Structures are given as C-alpha cells and as structure tokens.
Amino acid sequence: MSNWKMPKVLPSEITPREVYQRRREFMRIAASAALAAAMPGGLFAGERLPNLVKSAYELPDKLTPVGDVTRYNNFYEFGTDKESPAQNAGSLKTRPWTVAVEGEVRNPKVWDIDSLMKLVPLEERVYRLRCVEAWSMVIPWVGFPLAELIKRAEPNGNAKFVEFVTLNDPGQMPGVKSSALDWPYREGLRMDEAMHPLALLTFGLYGEVLPNQNGAPVRIVLPWKYGYKSAKSIVGIRFVEQMPLTSWVKAGPGEYGFYANVNPAVDHPRWSQAKERRIGDFFKRQTLPFNGYAEQVAQLYTGMDLQKFF
Amino acid sequence: MAGMSQRAKTNKEKWLLVGKSLVFLAALIPLAKLIWLGLHNGLGANPIEKITRTTGYWTLTFLLITLTATPLRALLGWNWPIRWRRMLGLFAFFYASLHFLTYLVLDQFFDWPAIVKDIAKRPYITVGFPAFVMLIPLAVTSTNKMIQRLGGKRWKSLHGLIYAIGIAGVVHFWWLVKRDISEPVQFAAMLSVLLGFRVVQAMRTKRSRNKPVLSRVEIS
C-alpha cells in the first residue's frame, strides 16, 4: 500500500473538452430522441410524467383528493362556476404550445412546451394552496423552479418585474367571450419573488400531466400567495421595468392586490381572511401568515406595510 | 241551476287543491335534490358552499314568485296565484331558514364572535341578516287567525316588508359574488319589473283619485 503511487495521466489520454462536450450533447439528443419516440406528439392530460425527482418539499398535511383538485377550479376562461372548468376545458389544445420568454432579457426565446419540460429534471412538491375565497387544498405539483428558466433568459438591469400572460383564444376558451375579467389574464411578480426557490413552474399534479382545467400545459404555482396569482395556461413570460397591471387588480384594486400574500390579518373588504376551510374538512382552520411559508419568504417583504401592500 | 254552479265551484276548488298540492311537492324538489346529492357524494368539493348557494338561490326565487301574484291578478285576472301565495311565501321563509342555519351551523359552527363580526363588517351579511329577521314576523302572521287579530290594514302594511326583504335579498347576492354578477343581475331585473309594476299602479290610482278633484276645478 505504501509504495503505491498515483498513476500519471498522460496529456494524450485526456479527452479534449470539445469531444466530451460533444459526447454529452450526443447523449442528450439520444435521450430526448428516445423520450420523443416513446411519447409521440408530446404529453397530454392524465399521462404519467416519467422520471420524477422526489423533492424535500413535503407536508404533514393530508393531500386533497385528486377528484376535488380537478373538479373544483377557478379558471374564468372556462366559466366562473367552480364546476365549469372541468366541464369546458376539454376544448383547450395543449399541443402545439409555445411560451414566449421576452422583454428585458439577453436571451429571449420562444420555447416549445416539450423542450421547456425537459429543461431540468421535474420534481414533485407538495404545497398548500390558499384561495382568496377562504378555502384551501394540499396538492402534489410537478415542475421545476421558475428561477431555472429565468437564469437561462438572463434578465438585464431593467427587468424589475415578471409578467405572466395566459392564452386568450375564444375558440378554445368559452369564458373569454364574457367580460368577467379583462383578457388575456395577466399576473406578475417582483423579480426577487420570481427567483424564490418556492416559485414553481408547473407541468403536472399527482404525478401526471396537468389536466386542462388546472392550467395545462404550463402554469405557475406560488404557495405563499392567494391562488389567483398562480397564472394558468401560460403563453408569455415577459420581463418588464414597471409593475404590471394584473387582471384582478384591474378588476378590483380595492379588493385584490398585486402582492396578494396570504395574510390572516388583512381581510378582503367583503369577507374575513382569518380562517379557511380546507376542502374535505368540516371545521375551518386558522389561516397562517404567508400560508405557512413565512420562514422562507417573509424576508422578501421586510419593511413593507403589508396592510397597504396587500 | 244553483246546484250546478255549486258543483262547478266545488270542482274548481278541487282542482285548485290538486294544483296547490302539486306546487307544494314541486317546491320541495330543490331540498330533495340537495339531500339526494348529499347522500350520493354529489355536492362537490365544497358541500357547505353548495348548500349555502342552493338554499339562497331558492329563497330569492320563491320571493320573486310570491311577488308575481298581484301583477298576475291585475293583468290577467288570475286569482289562483293569490291563493297559493301564502304557501309560496312560507317556502321562501323555509329556504331562507335553511340558508341561515347552513351559515350558523355548517359554515360558522356557532362561532358567535365571528358571526357578530360578519354582520357588522361584511356588507352582504349586514343586509342579508336583517332580511332574514324581517321574514320571521311575516311567517308568524301568515295564519288566518293572525290576519283577523291584526286586522286587514295593519296586516297589509306589515307585509309590505316583503318589498324591503326582496331588495335586501338581491343586494345580499349581488354584494357577495366575486366578479361574475350575471345571476344577481337577472334577479335584480326581475325584481325591478315586479316592484316597478306596483309603483306604476300606485301612481295610476293616485291620479285617478285626483281626477274628480281636477275636473271640479275645471268646471269652476
């Protein structure tokens, strides 16, 4: 053992950088080709998402049954009743689908949904969802951190906010013929919120491709904010300098804020936010500041008057 | 001849009674449907919200039906709606009671401080709660005995509360919806027609009462 020597590696034996990079590229292409062959035409609602990475984002809370998650939805593009999206969203075509990443970025790009899904390995995360209407769910989402996409877009110094734009197609979305909201649906985040590791670019739930009524093929999930912040069926992600005028703020600036952080101390003008009914429960439960994610996100808002910036 | 018309009258009474019984049963369908759905796991993800919405919807519907009796008599000369009006009004009270009990028991579970806060702070509950409370004296004084005890005039002015209740009920619905006001707008439109009819009629009777006075002035 003592006279064993580290063998010298001759320079000639070292694989040149270009070659191994090409090899990785080859492997990547081969892998995605194999994947594409296995799933011709992309993934559709209900199909199982392969190779999910288990994440550390688990909760002791009981999961909301998948039937409730997929049949009790707010998605006004398919009607304003909770049951309407599940009934009407069958007309949404999720392939082909592109997401335009644009605005104040060095690498604008129109992503095809299937390549976007393969950007980084998909992971499962169990998050609480708190609706502004004082009900809540616990949902195992599938996606990857929004930050991964933002990093690749390389926002420039002018990018202060991110705006999410939902598809606005009356042919596929019967609800946009009504004037319930100003279409297309727009949501937004401050850059530091968008970069937060909790912000999840989401493609699935319960291990399967997102059902249309839950925002297929790609949506955002922000567990510390009221549900309406989590834009669905996204076609555009824009980096902008000014705070975007989001759909619900436009509809009722006195009732819906840009930040919309879950806050039991700030009531909706017409109802209390102190408690919530977890879907499936009889008794209401106390609502937690930032929906229980205060430890992770509260520092984003230090020094801000949360009564004013609700 | 007298016997014939007597028989015709009893025949008509019989049909009215059959009709009334059928309406009674029909008025129970919304409740039966709720119970059936409840037993078959059909109330959706948020059963309490579903029950609250359904009982509220039928309260307003029965209120509006009750208010159609008078215009139907005036316009078409139908008297039978007036004879079913008490029953329909009591169904409005019945569904309003279920609506309130759903809120009290299922939604708040006797959380009195929260309820008091709701009534004081939430405008839609601030108008909805008194609307329900005002229905109670109307239901209590709906019997023949109570009409006699109060006397027609006092009874009638007390039951004029129904107009305020109807308006408060529709406002309650309008104020609670988040964004899509199409349903409350429909209720409001129908209520406006029903109340507008009464306003027009009141103005007409006032004018016709004034007419002789005017003509006398003209003569002199």
Interface residues (C-beta under 8 A of the other chain):
Chain A: T64 G67 D68 R71 Y72 Y76 T80 K82 E83 E133 W135 S178 A180 L181 A251 G252 D267 R270 W271 S272 K275 R277 I279 G280 F282 F283 K284
Chain B: G44 A45 N46 I48 E49 L106 F109 A114 K117 D118 K121 R122 P123 Y124 W175 L176 K178 R179 D180 S182
